[in-house]
Amino acid sequence: MERFKVTGMSCAACSSRVEKAVAGVPGVRSVAVSLLTNSMGVEYEEGIQGEAARDLTSAICKAVSDAGYGAEPEHTSQNISARSSSSGQGSGVSQSPGAEVLEDHETPVLIRRLILSLCLLVPLMYVSMGHHMWGWPVPMALHNPMVNGLYQLLLTLAVMIVNKKFFISGLKGILHRAPNMDTLVAMGAGAAFAYSVWALFSMCLAAEDSIDAARAYMNEFYFESAAMILTLITVGKTLEARSKGKTTDAIRALMDLAPKTAVLIRDGAEMTVPVEDVQTGDLFAVRPGESIPVDGIVEEGQSAVDESALTGESIPVDKEAGSTVSSGTMNTSGFLKCRATRVGADTTIQQIIQMVEDAAATKAPIAKVADRVSGVFVPVVILIALFTGAGWLMTGQTFGFALARAISVLVISCPCALGLATPVAVMVGNGLGARNGILFKTAASLEAAGRVRTVVLDKTGTITEGKPHVTDILPAEGVMEEELLSAAAALETGSEHPLAKAVLEYAAEHAIECSGTTDFRALPGAGVEGRIGGRMVWGGNAVLMTEKGLLTEEDRRQGEDLAEAGKTPLYFAQEDRFLGIIAAADVVKEDSAAAIGQLQQMGIEVIMLTGDNRRTAAAIAAQIGVDGVLSDVLPQDKEAVIRRLSQRGSTAMVGDGINDAPALTRADVGIAIGAGADVALEAADVVLMKSSLMDVVRGIRISRQTIRNIHQNLFWAFIYNVIGIPLAAGLWYLFGGPLLNPMFGAAAMSLSSVCVCANALRLNLFHPETSSTDEVWKRRAKKKPMEKIDFAEKSEEKQTAKLPPETGGKKMKKIIKIEGMMCKHCQAHVDKALNGIEGVTASVDLEAGTATVECAESVTDAMLKTAVEEAGYEVKEIQ
């Protein structure tokens, strides 16, 4: 995605206009304009590069210019450097390409404008309001009505010059047939000024007859209204810019984590260099208290590294030789020598920054209503203002009265609040997630996560640790526990089996001494054997022990009980005596049960999906309290299960992002857990840095709170205009209600956008560990029950049969030959495009350049071809 800096936008109508202009440029696949950061992300069609890409960039800038705005590429040289580093041919950059865009250049300029406007407005208001309404003293010269009027005209004109940007932008909007908020302000202030100039001219003519006749025109002056409108709008713009700047604090904080220098070790000597000069493969040193400059692997030293900035985990993580370290984390204790593995834009911290920025540049589906309204808002308001003025004139009111009502309508209307309602909340919500190690890839995924009704959890590595641990030591009668462990550890030393490693780790943790083993031999399907101290020792399953005649009925029963509990019993014997049983299992993570309980309290159904047999799955399920279990599901079948579950309601799939990629892609929300440094997992919509299920809970709560905040913002933006415009038009005055002075209308307009931004900033105070809205969402879920699934004890075949049936009738198999796929990311794009078609199950083979598709008869070749081509690839043939 190419990023551009856009200038001249003032409201949602502007961003909508820019987006429409760029979308019409040939070669542009998609475009997203952010009013919040005044930036634009453009995705080019596949294959556009080199000279063609430069020509397209120029065409985009011209299209924006023709629409009445300005655009220029962001940090072109840095983007080239970043691309070079990603291909392994150069170094990267220490700063995200969007860093300068996030710097608040707008607020200082607005503050200077505001100070100048206030310096001019105060003496104007003193005379126009203080002297005429309350008799405040003024120099004698200002008692002359014409001098007084000229004084007000000059000060108002000065205020208008200081705030000329409103008039320039507003006029451009009219000339390009795309009126914006500045158009409304310019029309309101301009109309008030023009009418006041006419009144001053009429006063001069009347003064030829009588000074008293001239003085009567003083009540027709609206100079102070024009100046006050411009000043109050500038106050609002300043506060709005300040609030908008605060919404990007989370991203700027992440950028500040990226170190600017690194200490390289070359030829045994240390040298400090800019982090841009670090190459993949360089050896660098990190002392206590220093930040790690790039991603790498520890080659020497031990330390504890504070990774809280990336993962939200406050406890430092121990690092030793072979451990991975990430850029932006803090070395707290020991000295480390590390080998650089990822530099520049490829480092974890830069990927996180880029992901949060990209998410902020996208639009949530909930924003579509506001976008549609914003597109026609300003022209409609102008028409309402014209009808308001004409209507009051027709009722017999004076021209000044009718003009005041029309001006009030113009200046009270606020398209900005509509345009900011969603993006400011999305930006703050994304930042809140990033601080907690939860990365939402798009605004749509941030919204979708909060609407999830079912969470499907992969067992291995998600609910459990992902590797076996010793759970039970059951020595035989007359055998000491230490003797059993010593023999088992000595025997398993020669084995590479994961269960053997679990036994060895347990023995090492408990400082169990073990003798050497000779004549070691693996027994396929049974276990292992070897000599320890000249005596034969066996270890393995119950079948092996039965063959040796050493297994009693009591021992067999103990083993079966362990197996029933989802554990794997390992039997050990020494020549003519049975030593005992050691059980191992993939244990449940400490917080899994608590997380599942909290998800259920939030009104979410939790299902465990696993390839394990029913007995093992049931044992794990009993420990964690899930609502249901789908066992014996092969990896290739998970996607089909998720597809059918999604027919009941919005479904999230939580997995490790490796063998769960098809299921993550198929789910309404794919959540990759424990991503660590690999934050750019293509298949996932949400990436969790840690391996904790509690982050699933936190992520959904952050999403729900953000949705709630967006609803509040949209409600305020709509209700403000619904109430404010009729009030400004004087509708309530017809029924004995109040009239609105244009100055108060301008103040209200200024505050509306500020209120939206301030409300979004409240999200920073939200703590996702608990939420008062959990019960609200649970009650909503109960009001809309989903189709029940029968999870009673059964084989996988029966369980899946109880899922909602797949739509469509007879299935057809097709092979699509695709050109243009070059990497796994391409494969993931095609996979998501094809599987996004209802009734289609697709498997993409990158090496063969094909996609195997099973689809309903209703799915045509044209539909398949269109999906692939829209993803940016070419279909050569469909068989």
WOMO-V640185 format. One record per pair of residues at least 4 apart in sequence whose ideal C-beta (glycine too) atoms are under 8 Angstrom apart, sorted by the first residue. I is the first residue (numbers start at 0). J is the second residue. Records with the same first field share a line. If there is no record, write none. Layout:
I->J, J
//
This chain:
0->40, 41, 42, 357
1->40, 41, 42, 43, 52, 56, 72, 78
2->38, 39, 40, 41, 72, 73, 78, 96, 97, 100, 360
3->38, 39, 40, 41, 59, 60, 63, 70, 71, 72, 73
4->37, 38, 39, 70, 71, 72, 73, 100
5->17, 32, 37, 38, 39, 63, 68, 69, 70
6->37, 68, 69, 70
7->13, 67, 68, 69, 168, 171
8->13, 14, 17, 32, 34, 37, 68
9->13, 168, 179, 180, 181, 415
10->14, 34, 179, 180, 181, 373, 377, 414, 415, 418
11->15, 34, 369, 370, 373, 376, 414, 415, 417, 418, 419
12->16, 172, 177, 178, 179, 180, 373, 374, 376, 377, 414, 418
13->17, 34, 68, 172, 177, 179, 180
14->18, 32, 33, 34, 418
15->19, 32, 370, 373, 374
16->20, 66, 67, 68, 175, 177, 179
17->21, 32, 39, 63, 66, 68, 70
18->22, 30, 31, 32, 39
19->23, 66
20->24, 62, 63, 65, 66
21->27, 30, 32, 39, 41, 59, 62, 63
22->27, 29, 30
23->27, 62
24->55, 58, 59, 62
25->58
26->43, 44, 47, 51, 55, 58
27->41, 42, 43, 44, 55, 59
28->42, 43, 44, 45, 871
29->41, 42
30->39, 40, 41, 42
31->39, 40, 360, 361, 362
32->38, 39, 360
33->37, 38, 39, 40, 359, 360, 422
34->418, 419, 422
35->243, 246, 247, 359, 419, 422, 423, 426
36->97, 100, 101, 247, 356, 359, 360, 426
37->100
38->73, 97, 100, 360
39->63, 70, 360
40->357, 360
41->59
43->47, 52, 55
44->871
45->819, 871, 872
46->819
47->51, 52, 55
48->52
49->53
50->54
51->55
52->56
53->57
54->58
55->59
56->60, 72
57->61
58->62
59->63, 70
60->64, 70, 71, 72
61->65
62->66
63->68, 69, 70
64->68, 69, 70
65->175
66->175, 177
67->171, 172, 174, 175, 177
72->78
73->78, 96, 97, 99, 100
74->78, 96, 99
75->79
76->80
77->81, 92, 94, 96
78->82, 96
79->83
80->84, 89, 90, 91, 92, 275, 343
81->85, 91, 92, 96, 343, 344
82->86, 344
83->88, 89, 90
84->88, 89, 90, 91, 92, 279, 342, 343, 344, 345
85->91, 343, 344, 345
87->279
89->278, 343
90->275, 276, 277, 278, 342, 343
91->275, 277, 342, 343, 344, 345, 346, 349
92->96, 275, 343, 344, 349
93->257, 258, 259, 273, 274, 275, 343
94->98, 254, 257
95->250, 254, 257, 344, 349, 352, 353, 356
96->353
97->101, 250, 352, 353, 356
98->102, 251, 254
101->247, 250, 251, 254
103->107, 240, 241, 244
104->108
105->109, 240, 244
106->110, 237, 240, 241, 244
107->111
108->112
109->113, 233, 236, 237, 240
110->114, 237
111->115
112->116, 161, 162, 233
113->117, 230, 233, 234, 237
114->118
115->119, 161
116->120, 158, 161, 162, 226, 229, 230, 233
117->121, 230
119->123, 154, 157, 158, 161, 226
120->124, 154, 158, 226, 227, 230
121->125
122->126, 154
123->127, 151, 154, 155, 158, 222, 223, 226
124->128, 129, 223, 226, 227
125->129, 130, 135, 137
126->130, 131, 137, 141, 147, 150, 151
127->131, 151, 220, 222, 223
128->132, 133, 223
129->133, 135
130->134, 135, 136, 137, 141
131->217
137->141, 142
140->146
141->146, 147, 150
142->147
143->147
144->148, 202, 206, 210, 213, 214, 216, 217
145->149, 199, 202, 203, 206, 213
146->150
147->151, 217
148->152, 198, 199, 202, 216, 217, 220, 222
149->153, 199
150->154
151->155, 195, 220, 222, 223
152->156, 195, 196, 199, 222
153->157
154->158, 222, 226
155->159, 192, 195, 222, 223, 225, 226
156->160, 192
157->161
158->162, 225, 226, 229, 230
159->163, 166, 188, 192, 225, 226, 229
161->229
162->166, 229, 230, 232, 233
163->167
164->168, 181
165->169, 181, 184, 185, 188, 229, 232
166->170, 181, 185, 189
167->171
168->172, 179, 181, 182, 185
169->173, 178, 179, 181, 182, 183, 184, 185, 186
170->174, 182, 185
171->175
172->177, 178, 179, 181, 182, 377
173->178, 182
178->182, 183, 377, 378, 381
179->183, 377, 414
180->184, 377, 413, 414, 415
181->185
182->186, 377, 381
183->187, 377, 380, 381, 409, 410, 412
184->188, 228, 229, 232, 409, 410, 745
185->189
186->190, 381, 384, 409
187->191, 228, 406, 409, 410, 741, 745
188->192, 225, 228, 229, 410
189->193, 225
190->194, 402, 405, 406, 409
191->195, 221, 222, 224, 225, 228, 402, 406, 741
192->196, 221, 222, 225
193->197
194->198, 219, 221, 398, 399, 402
195->199, 219, 220, 221, 222, 225
196->200
197->201
198->202, 216, 219, 220, 399
199->203, 216, 220
200->204
201->205, 216, 219
202->206, 213, 216, 217
203->207, 213
205->209, 212, 213, 215, 216
206->210, 212, 213
208->212
209->213
210->214
211->215
216->220
218->399
219->399
221->225, 399, 402, 403, 406, 741
222->226
223->227, 742
224->228, 403, 406, 740, 741, 742
225->229
226->230
227->231, 741, 742, 745
228->232, 406, 410, 741, 742, 744, 745
229->233
230->234
231->235, 742, 745, 746, 748, 749
232->236, 410, 745, 748, 749
233->237
234->238, 749
235->239, 746, 748, 749, 750, 751, 752, 753
236->240, 749
237->241
238->242, 749, 753, 756
239->243, 415, 419, 749, 752, 753, 756
240->244
241->245
242->246, 423, 753, 756, 757, 759, 760
243->247, 419, 423, 756
244->248
245->756, 760
246->423, 426, 427, 430, 756, 759, 760
247->251, 359, 426, 430
248->252, 430, 763
249->253, 355, 427, 429, 430, 431, 433, 434
250->254, 352, 355, 356, 359, 430, 433
251->255
252->256, 434
253->257, 308, 327, 348, 351, 352, 355, 433
254->352
256->290, 308, 327, 348
257->274, 326, 327, 346, 348, 349, 352
258->274, 289, 290, 291, 292, 326, 327
259->273, 274
260->271, 272, 273, 274, 292
261->271, 272, 273, 274, 276, 277, 283, 292, 293
262->269, 270, 271, 283, 284, 285, 286, 289
263->269, 270, 271, 272, 277, 281, 282, 283, 284
264->268, 269, 282, 283, 284, 336
265->270, 281, 282
269->284
272->276, 277
274->292, 293, 342
275->343
277->281, 283, 292, 293, 339, 342
278->339, 342
279->339, 340, 341, 342
280->338, 339
281->338, 339
282->298, 336, 337, 338, 339
283->292, 293, 295, 336, 337, 339
284->334, 335, 336, 337
285->289, 290, 291, 292, 302, 324, 330, 334, 335, 337
286->330, 334
287->302, 330, 331, 332, 333, 334
288->329, 330, 331
289->329, 330
290->326, 327, 328, 329, 330
291->295, 304, 324, 325, 326, 327, 328, 329, 330, 335, 337
292->326
293->326, 339, 340, 341, 342, 343, 346
294->323, 324, 325, 326, 339, 340, 341, 342, 345, 346, 347, 676
295->323, 324, 337, 338, 339, 340, 341
296->321, 322, 323, 324, 337, 338, 340
297->318, 319, 320, 321, 322, 323, 324, 335, 336, 337
298->320, 336, 337, 338
299->320, 335, 336
300->319, 320, 333, 334, 335, 336
301->317, 318, 319, 333, 335
302->317, 318, 330, 331, 332, 333, 334, 335
303->315, 316, 317, 318, 331, 332, 333
304->315, 316, 318, 324, 328, 329, 330, 331
305->315, 328, 329, 330, 331
306->310, 312, 315, 316, 325, 328
307->311, 312, 313
308->327, 328, 329
309->325, 327, 328, 347, 348, 351, 436, 688
310->436, 688, 689
311->434, 435, 436, 437, 688, 689, 694
312->316, 436, 689
315->331, 332
317->322
318->322, 324, 335
323->340, 675, 676
324->328, 335, 337
325->346, 347, 348, 676
326->341, 346, 347, 348, 349
327->346, 347, 348
330->335
341->345, 346, 347, 676
342->346
343->349
344->349, 350, 353
345->349, 350
346->350
347->351, 676, 678
348->352
349->353
350->354, 678, 679
351->355, 433, 438, 678
352->356
353->357
354->358, 438, 440, 678, 679, 686
355->359, 429, 430, 433, 438
356->360
357->361, 440, 441
358->425, 429, 438, 439, 440, 441, 442, 444, 445
359->422, 425, 426, 429, 442
361->441, 442, 443
362->366, 367, 370, 421, 422, 442, 443
363->421, 425, 442, 443, 445, 446, 709
364->443, 446
365->421, 446, 706, 709, 710, 713
366->370, 420, 421, 422, 442, 709
367->371
368->372, 713
369->373, 417, 418, 420, 421, 713, 716
370->374
371->375
372->376, 417, 717
373->414, 417, 418
375->379
376->380, 412, 414, 417
377->381, 412, 414
378->382
379->383
380->384, 408, 409, 412, 724
381->385, 409
382->386
383->387, 408, 724, 728
384->388, 405, 406, 408, 409
385->389, 405
386->390
387->391, 401, 404, 405, 408, 728, 729
388->392, 401, 402, 404, 405
389->393, 401
390->394, 401
391->396, 400, 401, 404, 729
392->396, 398, 401
396->400, 401
397->401
398->402
399->403
400->404
401->405
402->406
403->407, 740, 741
404->408, 727, 728, 729, 738
405->409
406->410, 741, 744
407->411, 727, 728, 729, 739, 740, 741, 744
408->412, 724, 727, 728, 744
410->727, 741, 744, 745, 748
411->723, 724, 726, 727, 739, 744, 745, 747, 748
412->720, 723, 724, 727, 748
413->417, 716, 719, 720, 723, 748, 751, 752
414->418
415->419, 751, 752
416->420, 712, 715, 716, 719, 720, 751, 752, 754, 755
417->713, 716, 717, 720
418->422
419->423, 712, 752, 755, 756, 759
420->424, 709, 712, 713, 715, 716, 755
421->425, 442, 709, 712, 713
422->426, 442
423->427, 712, 755, 756, 759, 760
424->428, 705, 708, 709, 712, 759, 762
425->429, 442, 445, 705, 709
426->430, 759
427->431, 705, 708, 759, 760, 762, 763
428->432, 439, 445, 701, 702, 704, 705, 708, 762
429->433, 439, 445
430->434, 763
431->435, 701, 705, 762, 763, 765, 767
432->437, 438, 439, 445, 698, 701
433->437, 438
435->694, 697, 701, 767
436->687, 688, 689, 694
437->685, 686, 687, 688, 694, 697, 698, 701
438->678, 685, 686, 687, 688
439->444, 445, 448, 684, 685, 698, 702
440->444, 683, 684, 685, 686
441->445, 684
442->446
443->447
444->448, 668, 684, 685
445->449, 701, 702, 705
446->450, 702, 705, 706, 709
447->451, 649, 667, 668, 684, 702
448->651, 668, 670, 684, 685, 698, 699, 702
449->699, 702, 703, 705, 706
450->649, 706
451->603, 649, 650, 651, 667, 668, 699
452->602, 603, 604, 647, 648, 649, 650, 780, 785
453->603, 604, 605, 606, 644, 647, 648, 649, 650, 651, 785
454->598, 603, 604, 605, 606, 650, 651, 653, 695
455->606, 607, 608, 640, 641, 644, 650, 651, 652, 653, 662, 666
456->461, 462, 595, 605, 606, 607, 608, 625, 653, 692
457->461, 462, 608, 609, 637, 652, 653, 654, 655, 659, 662
458->462, 463, 585, 607, 608, 609, 611, 616, 619
459->463, 465, 585, 609, 611, 655
460->464, 465, 654, 655, 672, 673, 690
461->653, 654, 655, 672, 692
462->587, 588, 591, 607, 619, 623, 692
463->585, 586, 587, 588, 591, 619
464->468, 585, 586, 587, 588
465->585, 655
466->497, 500, 501, 585
467->497, 498, 500, 501, 567, 583, 584, 585
468->501, 504, 505, 583, 584, 585, 586
469->501, 502, 504, 505, 581, 582, 583
470->566, 582, 583, 584, 586
471->561, 566, 580, 581, 582
472->480, 483, 484, 579, 581
473->557, 579, 580, 581, 582
474->478, 479, 480, 482, 483, 578, 579
475->483, 554, 576, 577, 578, 579
478->482, 483, 576, 578, 579
479->483
480->484
481->485, 511
482->486, 578
483->487, 571, 578, 579, 581
484->488, 502, 505, 506, 509, 511, 581
485->489, 506, 511, 512, 513, 514
486->490, 513, 531, 536, 571, 573, 578
487->491, 502, 506, 538, 569, 571, 578, 581
488->492, 502, 503, 506, 511, 513
489->513, 514, 515, 516, 529, 531, 536
490->494, 516, 519, 527, 528, 529, 531, 536, 537, 538, 571
491->496, 498, 499, 500, 502, 503, 527, 538
492->503, 513, 516
493->516, 519, 527, 529
494->499, 521, 527
495->499, 500
496->500
497->501
498->502, 567, 569, 583
499->503, 527
500->504
501->505, 583
502->506, 569, 581, 583
503->507
504->508
505->509
506->511, 513
507->511
514->531, 532
515->531
516->529, 530, 531, 536
517->529, 530, 531
518->528, 529, 530
519->527, 528, 529
520->527, 528, 529
521->526, 527
522->526, 527, 528, 539, 543
524->542
525->539, 540, 542, 543, 546
526->537, 538, 539, 540, 543, 569, 570
527->537, 538, 539
528->535, 536, 537, 538
529->535, 536
530->534, 535, 536
531->536, 573
534->573, 574
535->573, 574
536->571, 572, 573, 574, 578
537->543, 544, 547, 571, 572, 573
538->569, 570, 571, 572
539->543, 544, 569, 570
540->544, 568, 569, 570
541->545, 550, 555, 558, 568, 570
542->546
543->547, 570
544->549, 550, 554, 570, 572, 577
545->550
547->572
549->572, 575, 576, 577
550->554, 555, 570, 577
551->555, 577
552->556
553->557
554->558, 570, 577, 580
555->559
556->560
557->561, 568, 580
558->562, 568, 570, 580
559->563
560->564
561->566, 567, 568, 580, 582
562->566, 567, 568, 614
563->614, 618
564->584, 618
565->584, 611, 614, 615, 616, 617, 618, 619
566->582, 583, 584, 618
567->582, 583, 584
568->580, 581, 582
569->580, 581, 582, 583
570->577, 579, 580
571->577, 578, 579, 580, 581
572->576, 577, 578
573->578
587->591, 592, 619, 622, 623
588->690, 691, 692
590->594, 691, 692, 693
591->595, 623, 692
592->596, 622, 623, 624
593->597, 693
594->598, 691, 692, 693, 695, 696
595->599, 605, 623, 624, 625, 692
596->600, 624
597->601, 693, 696, 773
598->603, 605, 695, 696, 699
599->603, 604, 605, 624, 626
600->773, 777
601->696, 699, 700, 770, 773, 776, 777
602->773, 776, 777, 778, 779, 780, 781
603->699, 780
604->626, 627, 785
605->625, 626
606->625, 626, 627, 628, 629, 644, 788
607->616, 619, 620, 623, 625, 627, 628, 629
608->629, 632, 637, 640, 652, 662
609->615, 616, 619, 628, 629, 630, 632
610->630, 631, 632, 633, 634
611->615, 616, 619, 630, 631
612->616, 630, 631
613->617, 628, 630, 631, 792, 793, 794, 795
614->618
615->619, 630
616->620, 628, 630
617->621, 628, 630, 792
618->622
619->623
620->624, 625, 628
626->790
627->788, 790
628->790, 798
629->640, 790, 795, 798, 799
630->795, 798
631->794, 795
632->636, 637, 640, 795, 799
633->637
634->658, 659
635->661, 842
636->640, 799
637->641, 652, 659, 661, 662
638->642, 661, 662, 664, 665, 834, 840
639->643, 805, 840
640->644, 662, 799, 802
641->645, 650, 652, 662, 665, 666
642->646, 665, 805, 840
643->799, 802, 803, 804, 805
644->650, 802, 803
645->649, 650, 665, 666, 667
646->803, 806
647->785, 786, 788, 803
648->785
649->667, 668
650->666, 667, 668
651->666, 667, 668, 669, 670, 695
652->659, 662, 663, 665, 666, 668, 669, 670
653->670, 672, 692, 695
654->658, 659, 662, 663, 669, 670, 671, 672
655->659, 671, 672, 673
656->660, 663, 671, 672, 674, 677, 680, 682, 683, 686
659->663, 671, 682
660->664, 681, 682, 827, 830
661->665, 682, 830, 834, 842
662->666, 669
663->669, 670, 671, 682, 683, 684
664->669, 682, 827, 830, 831, 834
665->669, 834
668->684, 685
669->682, 683, 684, 685
670->683, 684, 685, 686, 687, 695, 698
671->680, 682, 683, 685, 686, 687
672->687, 689, 690, 691, 692, 694, 695
673->687, 688, 689, 690
674->678, 680, 683, 686, 687, 688
675->688
678->686, 688
679->686
680->686
681->823, 824, 827, 828
682->827, 831
685->698
687->691, 694, 695, 698
688->694
689->694
692->696
693->697
694->698
695->699
696->700, 767
697->701, 767, 768
698->702, 767
699->703
700->704, 767, 770, 773
701->705, 765, 767
702->706
703->707, 770, 772, 776
704->708, 762, 765, 767, 770, 772
705->709, 762
706->710
707->711, 772
708->712, 758, 759, 761, 762
709->713
710->714
711->715, 758
712->716, 755, 758, 759
713->717
714->718
715->719, 751, 754, 755, 758
716->720, 751, 755
717->721
718->722
719->723, 747, 751
720->724
721->725
722->726
723->727, 744, 747
724->728
725->730, 731
726->730, 731, 736, 737, 739
727->739, 744
729->733, 738, 739
730->734, 736
731->735, 736, 737
732->736, 737, 738
739->743, 744
740->744
741->745
742->746
743->747
744->748
745->749
746->750
747->751
748->752
749->753
750->754
751->755
752->756
753->757
754->758
755->759
756->760
757->761
761->765
765->770
772->776
773->777
774->778
775->779
776->780
777->781
778->782
779->783
780->784
786->803
788->798, 801, 802
789->798, 801
790->798, 801
793->797, 798
794->798
795->799
796->800
797->801
798->802
805->838
806->837, 838, 855
807->838, 854, 855, 856, 857
808->855, 856
809->855, 856
810->853, 854, 855
811->853, 854, 855, 856, 858
812->851, 852, 853
813->851, 852, 854, 860, 863, 877, 878
814->849, 850, 851, 852, 877, 878
815->833, 849, 850, 852, 863, 864, 867, 874, 876, 877, 878
816->848, 849, 874, 875, 876, 877, 878
817->829, 843, 848, 849, 850, 867, 872, 873, 874, 875
818->848, 872, 873, 874, 875
819->825, 871, 872, 873
820->825, 826, 829, 843, 845, 848, 872
821->825
822->826, 845
823->827, 845
824->828
825->829, 845, 872
826->830, 843, 845
827->831
828->832, 870, 871, 872
829->833, 841, 843, 850, 867, 870, 872
830->834, 841, 842, 843, 850
831->835, 870
832->836, 866, 867, 869, 870
833->839, 841, 843, 850, 852, 863, 866, 867
834->839, 840, 841
835->839, 866
836->854, 858, 862, 863, 866
838->854, 855, 857, 858
839->852, 853, 854, 855, 858, 863
840->852, 853, 854
841->850, 851, 852, 853
842->850, 851, 852
843->849, 850
844->848, 849, 850, 851
850->867
852->863
854->858, 863
858->862, 863
859->863
860->864, 877
861->865
862->866
863->867, 874, 877
864->868, 874, 877
865->869
866->870
867->872, 873, 874
868->872, 873, 874
//
